[in-house]
Every structure is written in C-alpha cells, then in structure tokens.
Amino acid sequence: MRFLLALSLGAILLAAPAHAQDKKGPPACAAIDFRPIAQGMSDGEQEAGMYRSRFGRIEMMATVKGGAAQDYQAVVNGKPLKTLQTLPQAAIDCAATKKIPATVRSTTPCGDATKLRLVITQHGADKVLATYGLKGKSWNFCKAGTAV
C-alpha cells in the first residue's frame, strides 16, 4: 500500500512540475475594484489607483475639474485604451459572472461613482477592458476599450 502511494505521488510530482504555474496565462475573465479619488484634488489628470501583475500595469486615471472627478479611464502599460463603440458579448458575460448585471451605457460619466470596477476579458486577439461605476445600489457601464 505504501509503495503504491509513493509511486502515485511520484507520478503526480513528475507530471506537474513546480514551475507549471509560471507558464499559466492571464485569466479569461477578471475584475479589479478601484476607489474613486477624494474630493478637492487639483485639476487635470489624477491617478485613482494602480494594479500591477506579471501581465502588466493598469492605472485608473481621473479627469478632475473644479476639485471633483468628471470621468475615469483605464490606462494599460502607460497607453490609453482604444475606445469601443459597442461592448462585445464576452465582456457582458464576464461582467455578469462578477456580479454586474447587464446594463446600458450610462448617460452621465462615472465621475460621481462611489466605487469603480474594471472588468477585463479576452475577445479574440484583443483584451477588452470595461469600466463600471457604482452609483447608489446599481452598477452603470461607463466605457470600454481594448489594450493597444
């Protein structure tokens, strides 16, 4: 019995080397939460938050006017996103798995959101990033783009 157990453990260790996780790619669907910037910030572009992993760096930037955030946009590896006019179904499905119901585009920017959520999904060869803002108890879709 011990011999079989040792043999099966040895086979598992040989089949899955320790560095196998290093070759694992980014998840097909992910969500990152950001806090909005504090009121009273100086006008211009301000960083609301940053997320860094082995796959790259994402910054959530706020456009500030009169001390209040007017809108937010994601920047990937120092480059702005290429804007999408329509959100792919893969991004909508990913958002649903991250507890964001299907919504229509907000008529107002996400400047007054109390929480921001960036949903990231793969759509073909493109990585799609969709920004949602929490206003009250509902999530509003703000904008989406692809990493250039």
C-alpha positions, 0 to 999 in steps of 0.5 A, a space after each residue: 500500500 505504501 509503495 503504491 502511494 509513493 509511486 502515485 505521488 511520484 507520478 503526480 510530482 513528475 507530471 506537474 512540475 513546480 514551475 507549471 504555474 509560471 507558464 499559466 496565462 492571464 485569466 479569461 475573465 477578471 475584475 479589479 475594484 478601484 476607489 474613486 479619488 477624494 474630493 478637492 484634488 487639483 485639476 487635470 489628470 489624477 491617478 485613482 489607483 494602480 494594479 500591477 501583475 506579471 501581465 502588466 500595469 493598469 492605472 485608473 486615471 481621473 479627469 478632475 475639474 473644479 476639485 471633483 472627478 468628471 470621468 475615469 479611464 483605464 490606462 494599460 502599460 502607460 497607453 490609453 485604451 482604444 475606445 469601443 463603440 459597442 461592448 462585445 458579448 464576452 465582456 457582458 458575460 464576464 461582467 455578469 459572472 462578477 456580479 454586474 448585471 447587464 446594463 446600458 451605457 450610462 448617460 452621465 460619466 462615472 465621475 460621481 461613482 462611489 466605487 469603480 470596477 474594471 472588468 477585463 476579458 479576452 475577445 479574440 486577439 484583443 483584451 477588452 477592458 470595461 469600466 463600471 461605476 457604482 452609483 447608489 445600489 446599481 452598477 452603470 457601464 461607463 466605457 470600454 476599450 481594448 489594450 493597444 
